[in-house]
Amino acid sequence: MVRLAMKAHTLLDTSLRLDLPLAKLADFQQWFLLRFQREVSPLRELKEELVEEFKLLDSLDAEQIIFRYLWTDLPPLRPSVYPGKEYLKTQFLFEVFDISFSSKALGDRILAQVNAGKIVLASEKEIQDAFSLLDHNPLLTSEGRRLFA
């Protein structure tokens, strides 16, 4: 494994926000895109958003979701969003999944939140169109093919 000299963004951060030398970014991107020896399920992020942050669900377990990886987006580097650290470069890496719920009751609860305006659902095409408008690098699908030339 390549040594990346990376560290957690903050001591309390449990997400994949981290700092690493710009010279190691290509190595990190390559590792990330391999989707090997790292978290590849969207469950933690869904729990964070739907249960912990927005409290739209009481709980969410792996058995309650069905997901299919669609692609990874690598937008261009941009200045840091943290005040006083604009000199740092930020690389966002977005993984896009098709998500459904294993029970009708849970799906109905989510749809009720959509109807209340608390959640926005987007189709695969809507997400592709949005990313293409943002002038991102070509997207990689789960099969490794590029969506945009």
C-alpha positions in Angstrom: 0.0 0.0 0.0 1.2 3.5 -0.8 2.0 5.7 2.2 -0.1 8.9 1.8 1.0 10.9 4.9 -2.6 11.7 5.7 -4.3 12.6 8.9 -7.9 13.0 10.1 -9.2 16.5 9.5 -10.0 16.9 13.2 -9.5 14.6 16.2 -13.3 14.2 16.6 -14.0 13.7 12.9 -15.3 10.2 11.9 -15.9 11.0 8.3 -13.5 10.8 5.4 -12.4 14.4 5.7 -8.6 14.4 5.9 -5.6 16.4 5.1 -2.8 15.1 2.9 0.0 16.6 0.8 -1.2 17.6 -2.7 1.6 15.5 -4.2 -0.2 12.4 -2.8 -3.7 13.3 -4.1 -3.4 11.1 -7.2 -2.4 8.1 -5.1 -5.3 8.7 -2.8 -7.8 9.1 -5.7 -6.5 5.8 -7.2 -7.0 4.0 -3.9 -10.4 5.5 -3.4 -11.6 4.5 -6.9 -10.5 0.9 -6.4 -13.2 0.6 -3.7 -11.0 -2.0 -1.9 -10.0 -2.0 1.8 -12.4 0.9 2.6 -16.0 1.5 3.4 -18.2 1.1 0.3 -21.7 1.0 1.8 -23.8 4.2 2.0 -25.3 3.0 5.3 -23.2 5.2 7.6 -23.9 8.4 5.6 -27.7 7.5 5.4 -27.8 7.0 9.2 -25.9 10.2 9.8 -28.4 12.2 7.6 -31.7 10.5 8.2 -31.4 9.4 11.8 -28.8 11.6 13.6 -28.8 14.9 11.8 -32.4 15.4 10.5 -34.1 12.9 12.8 -36.4 11.7 10.0 -36.1 8.1 11.1 -35.6 6.6 14.6 -33.0 4.0 13.3 -31.7 2.5 10.2 -30.0 -0.9 9.8 -28.2 -2.6 6.9 -31.1 -5.0 6.5 -33.5 -2.0 5.8 -31.7 -0.7 2.7 -30.9 -2.1 -0.7 -28.3 -0.2 -2.6 -26.4 -0.4 -5.9 -23.3 1.6 -6.5 -23.7 3.8 -9.7 -20.5 5.9 -10.1 -17.9 8.1 -8.5 -17.5 11.8 -9.3 -14.2 13.7 -9.0 -15.0 17.4 -9.3 -12.0 19.8 -9.9 -9.9 21.0 -7.0 -11.3 24.1 -5.3 -10.3 26.4 -2.5 -11.0 25.3 1.0 -14.4 26.2 2.5 -12.9 26.8 5.9 -12.4 30.5 6.7 -8.7 31.4 6.9 -7.7 28.3 5.1 -8.6 29.4 1.5 -5.0 28.7 0.5 -5.7 25.0 0.9 -7.1 22.9 -2.0 -10.2 20.7 -1.5 -10.9 17.6 -3.4 -14.5 16.3 -3.1 -15.1 12.7 -4.1 -18.8 11.8 -4.5 -20.1 8.2 -4.7 -23.6 7.9 -6.1 -25.9 5.0 -5.2 -29.3 3.8 -6.1 -31.1 3.3 -2.8 -34.3 1.6 -2.0 -35.8 0.4 1.3 -36.6 -3.3 2.0 -40.0 -2.6 3.6 -43.0 -0.7 2.2 -43.6 0.9 5.6 -40.1 2.4 5.7 -40.4 3.5 2.0 -43.7 5.2 2.8 -42.1 7.0 5.8 -39.4 8.3 3.4 -42.0 9.3 0.8 -43.9 11.2 3.5 -40.7 13.2 4.2 -40.4 13.9 0.4 -43.9 15.1 0.2 -43.3 17.4 3.3 -40.3 18.9 1.5 -37.7 17.6 3.9 -36.0 15.2 1.4 -35.4 15.5 -2.3 -35.3 12.4 -4.4 -33.4 12.5 -7.7 -33.2 10.0 -10.5 -29.9 8.7 -11.9 -30.4 10.9 -15.0 -31.2 14.0 -12.9 -27.9 13.5 -10.9 -26.0 12.9 -14.1 -27.4 16.1 -15.6 -26.6 18.1 -12.5 -23.0 16.9 -12.4 -22.5 17.6 -16.1 -23.7 21.2 -15.6 -21.0 21.6 -12.9 -18.2 20.9 -15.4 -16.9 18.0 -13.4 -14.3 15.5 -14.6 -15.8 12.5 -16.4 -17.8 10.3 -14.1 -16.9 6.7 -13.5 -19.6 4.0 -13.4 -19.5 0.9 -11.3 -18.3 -0.9 -14.4 -15.4 1.5 -14.8 -16.8 3.2 -17.9 -16.9 7.0 -18.3 -20.3 8.6 -18.5 -19.1 11.8 -20.2 -16.2 12.2 -22.6 
